[in-house]
């Protein structure tokens, strides 16, 4: 028995028929594949100058490079709706019995048949994302395991309860965002196998584009990147909309709740699925705050941050989403964030010491404002916060400006990068607070101690003059 299609997988190409939506065009036999870098693609053969004229409509739109924006692919396992289609490749072989072929790429693909015109853009009521870190951040669980012991105190049996229980919602722009537990069983091996996770869903109350939904999901993802200090990647998307459901539902039924989630592949995020999954223990260790600390108010404040805060958030989030950036990359990206934040923050104590003539701000001034905003105690490795601000600014400018001679010492740059990265993360997360309570105990945290340990391990400290000094007498 052929298993019905639930998801589009890289390892499972589908052989089927492509409906291109062009009048009088033949159904095209083709192969649907998932390219881990480019998304869903369909390759199909066709004929040129065939005497029957059967493939003329196909040849016409291939020559004009004007593919129908919407197409439909049918296989023996199920159907896939294709959206924002374009011609990725055409191979017109001549002679030798070779058949021409072409490849169509879909920006978005959804398992199932969408009712209505093929040309209509993809609009969905709700979108759900599976992403790294959601389980560790929320602490939600979908399973409960209760052992039964025998008279010798050994486990005789285990009762497993798996259900969707915990849910957390808040308003973000025009969308209602929801975090909820998710679970699904796995077949193929003997025994009981259940995968559990936490998903993030958005619902605008009306059908909206995938990019509208993903814009809201990325805001939450950026927050998680800063909380964990590492790349957080989307692993899977699913959508719900009445257009993908049966027409038999009556208008008075809660239509959306009765619909299944349909697997979505979008070129916007498909590359992320190839990134290594972060270790759950490291996520729990490195996370600065949990959902219970942030609560609804913090998430709503995060969503309402003015546009200027994108200049603070985006450079550092972009840095953390890259694998193995150089130490210079860390300093440059994080200090772009610090400069932007410094312009948005109030003056810091003693900042006139960093100003030209005591009044004109410098790079060190913007850094000092950020260091002050963290509320952290840097005295374990810096004689003063002003001196630390100068050291950060000196290193940043030494990398950025071509006329500063040789690049700064590699170890110095690594240490400054760690200080800058931690500072950006804490400054951004301070915007979640209603008061100073959220991160009040952060100075005693493991990450702050690690930073002090890094300086101690290199036998270095920073003086009030902003220079590195050896701690070895």
C-alpha positions in Angstrom: 0.0 0.0 0.0 1.4 3.4 -1.0 1.7 5.8 1.9 -0.2 9.1 1.4 2.0 12.2 1.0 2.4 14.2 4.2 5.7 16.0 3.6 8.1 16.8 0.8 11.5 15.2 1.5 14.9 15.6 -0.1 15.4 11.8 -0.1 12.0 11.0 -1.6 11.5 12.4 -5.2 8.0 12.1 -6.6 7.2 10.8 -10.1 4.0 12.3 -11.5 2.2 14.7 -13.8 2.7 18.4 -13.9 -0.4 20.6 -14.7 1.1 23.9 -16.0 -2.2 25.9 -16.1 -1.8 26.9 -19.8 -4.8 26.4 -22.0 -4.5 23.4 -24.4 -1.1 22.4 -22.8 -0.6 18.7 -22.2 -0.1 17.2 -18.8 3.6 16.8 -18.5 5.3 13.7 -16.9 7.9 14.9 -14.5 10.0 14.4 -11.4 9.5 16.6 -8.3 12.5 17.0 -6.0 13.4 19.0 -3.0 16.8 20.8 -3.5 18.2 21.7 -0.1 19.5 25.0 -1.4 16.8 26.0 -3.9 13.5 24.4 -2.8 11.0 22.4 -4.8 11.7 21.8 -8.5 10.0 19.8 -11.2 12.0 18.5 -14.2 10.0 17.3 -17.2 10.7 16.2 -20.8 9.0 17.7 -23.8 9.3 17.7 -27.6 10.3 20.4 -30.1 8.8 20.6 -33.5 6.7 17.4 -33.0 4.4 16.8 -35.9 1.3 16.5 -33.7 1.8 19.9 -32.1 1.1 18.5 -28.7 3.9 20.2 -27.0 3.7 23.6 -28.8 2.0 25.4 -25.8 4.7 24.1 -23.5 7.5 25.1 -26.0 6.0 28.5 -26.3 6.0 29.4 -22.6 9.5 27.9 -22.3 10.8 30.0 -25.1 9.2 33.2 -23.8 10.4 32.4 -20.2 6.9 33.1 -19.0 5.9 30.2 -16.8 2.4 30.1 -15.3 2.8 31.5 -11.7 0.8 28.6 -10.3 1.1 24.9 -11.2 -0.1 21.5 -9.8 1.8 18.3 -9.4 0.0 14.9 -9.1 1.7 11.7 -7.9 0.5 8.3 -6.8 1.0 9.5 -3.2 -0.7 12.8 -3.4 -0.7 16.3 -4.9 1.5 19.3 -4.4 0.4 22.9 -5.2 3.2 25.1 -6.7 3.3 28.9 -6.4 5.5 31.7 -7.8 6.9 29.3 -10.4 9.7 30.2 -12.7 11.8 28.5 -15.3 15.1 27.4 -13.7 16.7 25.5 -16.6 16.0 24.4 -20.2 18.1 21.8 -22.1 17.3 21.6 -25.8 19.2 18.6 -27.0 19.5 17.9 -30.7 20.1 14.5 -32.3 21.2 11.2 -30.8 17.7 10.4 -29.7 18.0 12.8 -26.7 14.8 14.4 -25.5 14.7 18.1 -24.4 13.9 18.8 -20.8 13.1 21.7 -18.6 13.0 22.5 -14.8 10.5 24.6 -13.1 11.2 26.1 -9.7 8.5 26.9 -7.2 9.2 29.6 -4.6 6.5 28.1 -2.4 5.0 24.5 -2.5 2.2 23.1 -0.3 1.2 19.5 0.0 -2.4 19.2 -1.1 -4.7 20.8 -3.7 -5.6 24.5 -3.3 -9.1 25.3 -4.5 -9.5 28.1 -7.0 -7.4 29.5 -9.8 -3.9 28.2 -10.2 -2.7 31.7 -10.9 -3.9 33.1 -7.6 -1.0 33.8 -5.1 -0.7 31.7 -2.0 -2.5 33.2 0.9 -3.0 31.3 4.2 -4.9 32.0 7.4 -2.3 30.4 9.7 1.3 29.3 9.5 3.2 27.1 12.0 6.9 26.8 12.3 9.1 24.2 13.9 12.4 25.8 15.0 15.4 25.2 17.2 15.2 26.3 20.8 11.5 26.6 21.3 11.3 23.5 23.6 14.3 24.7 25.7 13.0 28.3 25.9 9.4 27.5 26.9 10.0 24.4 29.0 6.8 22.9 27.6 6.4 19.2 27.4 3.9 17.0 25.5 4.7 13.7 27.3 4.5 12.3 30.8 6.1 9.0 31.8 4.9 7.3 35.0 6.7 4.0 36.0 5.1 1.2 38.0 7.5 -0.6 40.4 7.4 -4.2 41.5 7.9 -5.4 45.1 11.7 -5.2 44.6 11.6 -1.5 43.6 12.3 -2.2 40.0 10.4 -0.8 37.1 7.7 -3.3 36.0 5.9 -1.1 33.5 5.8 2.5 32.2 2.6 4.4 31.4 3.2 7.1 28.8 0.7 10.0 28.3 1.3 12.1 25.2 -1.0 15.0 24.5 -1.0 18.6 23.5 -1.5 20.5 26.7 0.5 23.7 27.1 -0.2 26.8 25.1 0.9 30.4 25.3 -0.4 33.3 23.1 0.2 37.0 22.6 -0.6 39.7 20.1 2.2 40.7 17.6 1.2 43.4 15.2 -1.9 42.2 13.4 -1.2 38.6 14.2 -2.1 36.3 17.1 1.0 34.3 17.9 0.8 31.0 19.7 3.4 28.6 21.2 2.1 25.1 21.8 3.4 21.6 22.4 3.4 19.2 19.4 4.0 15.5 19.1 3.9 12.8 16.5 4.7 9.1 16.4 7.3 7.5 14.2 7.0 4.2 12.4 9.6 1.9 10.9 11.1 0.3 14.0 9.8 -1.9 16.7 8.8 -0.2 19.9 7.2 3.1 20.8 8.8 6.2 19.3 7.3 9.7 19.8 8.9 13.0 18.8 7.8 16.0 20.8 8.5 19.6 20.2 7.1 23.1 20.6 5.8 25.0 17.6 5.2 28.7 16.8 2.0 29.6 14.9 0.7 32.9 13.6 -3.0 33.7 12.7 -4.0 37.0 11.2 -7.7 36.3 11.3 -7.6 36.4 7.5 -5.6 34.9 4.7 -2.2 36.5 4.2 1.0 35.9 2.3 3.6 33.4 3.6 6.1 36.3 3.8 3.7 38.3 6.1 3.6 35.3 8.4 7.3 34.7 8.3 8.0 38.3 9.1 6.3 37.8 12.4 8.0 34.4 13.0 11.4 36.0 12.3 10.8 38.6 15.0 10.5 35.8 17.5 13.4 33.9 16.0 15.7 37.0 16.3 14.8 37.1 20.0 15.7 33.5 20.4 19.0 34.0 18.6 20.0 36.8 21.1 18.7 34.8 24.1 20.8 31.7 23.2 23.7 33.5 21.5 23.8 31.2 18.5 22.0 30.5 15.2 18.4 29.4 15.6 17.0 27.8 12.4 13.5 27.0 11.0 13.2 23.2 10.4 9.7 22.9 9.0 6.7 25.0 8.1 3.0 24.1 7.8 -0.1 26.1 6.8 -3.8 26.1 7.3 -6.4 27.7 5.1 -10.0 27.0 4.1 -8.8 26.9 0.5 -6.9 23.6 1.2 -9.9 22.0 3.1 -13.0 20.1 1.8 -15.8 22.2 0.4 -18.3 20.1 2.5 -17.7 22.1 5.7 -20.6 24.3 6.6 -20.2 28.0 7.3 -21.3 27.6 10.9 -18.5 25.1 11.7 -15.2 26.2 13.2 -13.5 25.6 9.8 -9.9 26.3 10.7 -9.8 24.1 13.7 -11.1 21.2 11.6 -8.4 21.5 9.0 -5.2 19.6 8.9 -1.8 21.4 8.8 -0.3 21.1 5.3 3.4 20.9 4.8 4.9 24.1 3.2 8.3 24.4 1.6 9.5 28.0 0.9 12.7 29.1 -0.8 13.0 31.8 1.9 14.0 29.3 4.6 14.7 25.9 2.9 18.5 26.4 3.2 18.2 26.6 7.0 17.1 23.0 7.3 20.6 21.8 6.4 22.3 23.5 9.3 23.4 21.4 12.2 20.8 21.1 15.1 22.2 22.8 18.2 22.7 20.6 21.3 19.8 20.9 23.7 22.0 20.9 26.8 24.0 23.9 25.3 20.8 25.8 24.6 19.7 25.3 28.2 23.1 26.4 29.5 23.5 29.5 27.4 19.9 30.9 27.4 19.8 34.2 29.2 16.0 34.2 29.9 13.1 31.8 29.6 9.6 32.3 28.5 8.4 32.4 32.1 10.7 35.4 32.6 9.6 37.3 29.6 5.8 36.7 29.7 3.2 38.2 27.4 4.2 41.8 28.2 7.8 41.3 27.2 6.9 39.6 23.9 4.5 42.4 23.0 7.1 45.0 23.9 9.6 43.2 21.7 7.1 43.2 18.8 6.6 47.0 19.2 10.2 48.1 19.2 10.7 51.1 17.0 12.2 50.5 13.5 15.5 52.0 14.7 16.1 48.9 16.8 16.5 46.8 13.7 19.9 48.5 13.4 20.7 47.1 16.8 19.3 43.7 16.4 19.9 42.7 12.8 23.8 42.9 12.5 24.3 40.7 15.6 21.5 38.3 14.7 23.0 38.0 11.2 26.4 37.3 12.7 25.1 34.5 14.9 23.2 32.9 12.1 26.5 32.4 10.2 28.7 29.4 10.9 32.2 30.0 12.2 32.6 33.8 11.6 36.1 35.2 12.1 37.0 37.1 15.3 37.1 40.3 13.2 33.6 39.6 11.9 32.3 39.3 15.5 33.8 42.7 16.5 32.5 44.5 13.4 29.0 43.1 13.5 28.4 43.5 17.2 29.8 47.0 17.2 27.5 48.1 14.4 24.8 47.1 16.9 26.5 48.9 19.8 26.8 52.1 17.8 23.2 52.0 16.8 22.1 51.2 20.4 24.3 54.0 21.8 22.4 56.6 19.8 19.1 55.3 21.2 20.2 55.0 24.9 20.4 57.9 27.5 23.7 59.3 28.5 25.9 57.2 30.8 27.8 58.3 33.9 31.2 59.8 33.1 30.6 59.6 29.4 32.2 63.1 29.0 35.5 61.3 29.5 34.9 59.5 26.1 33.9 62.7 24.3 36.1 65.0 22.2 36.4 68.2 24.2 34.0 66.7 26.7 31.0 67.3 24.5 31.3 65.5 21.1 30.5 61.8 21.3 32.9 59.2 19.9 32.6 55.5 19.3 33.6 54.9 22.9 30.7 57.0 24.0 28.2 54.8 22.2 29.8 51.7 23.6 29.9 53.1 27.2 26.1 53.8 27.1 25.6 50.1 26.1 27.9 48.8 28.8 26.1 51.0 31.4 22.7 49.7 30.2 23.7 46.1 30.8 24.0 46.6 34.6 26.9 44.1 34.5 30.0 44.3 36.7 33.1 44.2 34.6 35.6 44.9 37.4 37.0 41.4 37.3 38.9 42.2 34.1 38.6 46.0 33.5 39.8 48.8 35.8 36.8 50.9 34.8 33.8 50.8 32.5 35.2 53.9 30.6 38.4 52.0 30.0 36.5 49.0 28.7 34.5 51.2 26.4 37.7 52.7 25.0 39.2 49.3 24.5 36.2 48.1 22.5 36.2 51.3 20.4 40.0 51.0 19.8 39.7 47.5 18.6 36.7 48.1 16.4 38.2 51.2 14.8 41.6 49.3 14.4 39.8 46.7 12.3 37.5 49.0 10.4 39.9 51.7 9.3 42.5 50.8 6.6 45.0 53.5 7.8 45.4 52.1 11.3 48.3 49.8 10.3 48.3 46.1 11.2 45.1 44.5 12.5 44.8 44.4 16.3 46.2 41.4 18.2 44.1 38.3 17.5 43.6 37.4 21.2 42.6 41.0 22.0 40.1 40.9 19.2 38.6 37.6 20.4 38.2 39.0 23.9 36.7 42.3 22.7 34.3 40.3 20.5 33.1 38.3 23.5 32.5 41.4 25.5 30.7 43.1 22.6 28.5 40.1 21.9 27.4 39.7 25.5 26.7 43.4 25.7 24.5 43.5 22.6 22.5 40.5 23.8 21.9 42.0 27.3 21.1 45.5 25.9 18.5 44.1 23.5 16.9 41.9 26.1 16.6 44.8 28.5 14.0 46.1 26.2 11.7 43.2 27.3 11.6 44.6 30.8 8.9 46.6 32.6 11.5 47.2 35.4 15.0 46.1 36.1 14.0 42.7 37.4 14.3 40.5 34.4 18.1 40.4 34.2 18.9 41.7 37.7 20.9 38.6 38.7 22.7 38.2 35.4 26.1 39.5 36.8 26.3 36.2 38.8 25.4 34.0 35.9 27.6 31.4 34.3 28.1 33.4 31.1 29.5 36.4 33.0 31.8 34.2 34.9 33.0 32.6 31.7 33.8 36.0 30.3 36.0 36.8 33.3 37.6 33.4 33.0 38.5 34.1 29.4 40.5 37.2 30.4 42.1 35.3 33.4 43.0 32.5 31.1 44.9 34.9 28.8 46.4 36.7 31.8 45.1 40.0 30.5 43.1 42.9 31.8 42.0 46.3 30.5 43.2 49.5 32.1 41.5 52.9 32.4 43.5 54.0 29.4 41.7 51.4 27.2 44.8 49.3 26.7 45.4 45.7 27.4 47.8 44.9 30.2 49.3 41.7 31.4 48.2 40.4 34.8 51.6 38.7 35.3 54.0 40.8 37.2 
